[in-house]
Amino acid sequence: MVENVDDLTVNYEEGGITTVEELDKAILTRGTWTTILFKYREFDAKTQEMGKVKFTLRRYQKRSGSYRQQAKFNISSEDQARAIVETLAGWLDG
C-alpha cells in the first residue's frame, strides 16, 4: 500500500518484464482525495516493444493511511487527448 502521494505510479512489472512504463505524471490535486494524470505506454507482446504513448487520469482516496484507487479514465490516443484539451480550452475561454 502507498502512503505518500508522490509514490503513486502506474508502473507495472510482470514476470520480470515491464508491461506498463510510466513516462511522466502530474499531481493535479493533493489531500484525502488525490487526482493524478499519468503519461505511460504499454508493452506489446506481439512486437516485443513498448506501444504508443497513452494517458490515464486516476483518482485516489486515502483511507487508514494508504491511498487506494477509486476511479480511472484512460485516454487511448494522442488524438483523443488533443480533443479533450481543445474542448476544455474552449469551455474555459468561453
PLY file of the C-alpha trace (Angstrom):
ply
format ascii 1.0
element vertex 94
property float x
property float y
property float z
element edge 93
property int vertex1
property int vertex2
end_header
0.00 0.00 0.00
1.20 3.50 -0.85
1.23 6.06 1.95
2.76 9.04 0.11
1.06 10.62 -2.91
4.41 11.14 -4.64
4.97 7.36 -4.64
1.78 6.57 -6.61
2.63 5.14 -10.03
1.21 3.18 -12.94
4.47 1.27 -13.49
3.74 -2.44 -13.60
6.05 -5.40 -13.98
5.06 -8.99 -14.65
7.47 -11.91 -14.92
10.46 -9.59 -14.96
9.06 -7.60 -17.90
7.85 -4.02 -17.54
4.35 -4.17 -19.04
3.35 -0.59 -18.14
6.00 2.12 -18.16
5.22 5.47 -16.56
6.77 8.30 -18.58
5.56 11.25 -16.53
2.89 12.32 -14.08
1.18 15.49 -12.91
-0.41 15.59 -9.48
-3.49 17.73 -10.07
-4.87 17.68 -6.52
-3.46 16.51 -3.19
-5.14 15.53 0.03
-7.59 12.86 1.12
-8.80 12.78 -2.48
-5.92 12.94 -4.96
-6.10 13.24 -8.74
-3.12 12.34 -10.94
-2.66 12.47 -14.70
-0.15 9.87 -15.92
1.65 9.61 -19.26
2.57 5.99 -19.99
2.99 3.26 -22.55
2.28 -0.46 -22.53
4.33 -3.42 -23.67
3.04 -5.10 -26.84
3.65 -8.85 -26.55
3.31 -9.33 -30.32
6.01 -6.86 -31.31
8.01 -7.21 -28.07
8.20 -3.40 -27.92
6.58 -0.61 -25.99
3.49 0.82 -27.68
2.37 4.36 -28.35
2.01 6.97 -25.64
-1.25 6.89 -23.69
-2.65 8.88 -20.79
-4.72 7.98 -17.75
-6.44 10.11 -15.17
-6.64 8.40 -11.78
-8.47 9.32 -8.61
-7.25 8.01 -5.24
-8.67 8.20 -1.74
-6.52 7.99 1.35
-8.01 5.64 3.95
-6.32 4.20 7.00
-3.08 5.89 5.95
-2.90 4.37 2.45
-4.01 5.55 -0.99
-6.49 3.37 -2.86
-7.53 3.89 -6.46
-11.21 4.83 -6.69
-11.63 5.68 -10.37
-9.74 5.90 -13.64
-10.24 7.20 -17.14
-7.91 6.05 -19.90
-7.14 8.32 -22.84
-6.17 5.87 -25.55
-4.52 8.13 -28.11
-2.85 11.47 -28.65
-5.78 12.48 -30.89
-8.25 11.85 -28.08
-6.02 13.80 -25.66
-5.91 16.76 -28.07
-9.71 16.70 -28.44
-10.10 16.80 -24.65
-7.62 19.67 -24.35
-9.31 21.66 -27.12
-12.77 21.14 -25.63
-11.68 22.17 -22.14
-9.83 25.21 -23.51
-12.98 26.27 -25.38
-15.11 25.88 -22.26
-12.64 27.78 -20.09
-12.17 30.61 -22.58
-15.86 30.81 -23.47
0 1
1 2
2 3
3 4
4 5
5 6
6 7
7 8
8 9
9 10
10 11
11 12
12 13
13 14
14 15
15 16
16 17
17 18
18 19
19 20
20 21
21 22
22 23
23 24
24 25
25 26
26 27
27 28
28 29
29 30
30 31
31 32
32 33
33 34
34 35
35 36
36 37
37 38
38 39
39 40
40 41
41 42
42 43
43 44
44 45
45 46
46 47
47 48
48 49
49 50
50 51
51 52
52 53
53 54
54 55
55 56
56 57
57 58
58 59
59 60
60 61
61 62
62 63
63 64
64 65
65 66
66 67
67 68
68 69
69 70
70 71
71 72
72 73
73 74
74 75
75 76
76 77
77 78
78 79
79 80
80 81
81 82
82 83
83 84
84 85
85 86
86 87
87 88
88 89
89 90
90 91
91 92
92 93
